[in-house]
Amino acid sequence: MMKKKLLGMYIKMMHPVKNEKGAQSLEWLGLAALLILVLGLISQAVSNEEESIGKVIQKIIQKITKMVGD
């Protein structure tokens, strides 16, 4: 009797862990949201600047390297 209850509890606890489809979907949604955010930021930076895209990207990289450190 006790063995059946323990086995039932084990199955109830392990079933959500083995079902990773939901977690994988959330990861892909998070990646898509991050990509959309980055593209939105780049498009805003380009639309406000009258310089070429290369100069804008170069400035972004320079600012990131200053924040991270040389």
Secondary structure, 3 states (H helix, E strand, C coil): CHHHHHHHHHHHHHHHHHCCHHHHHHHHHHHHHHHHHHHHHHHHHHHHCCCCHHHHHHHHHHHHHHHHCC
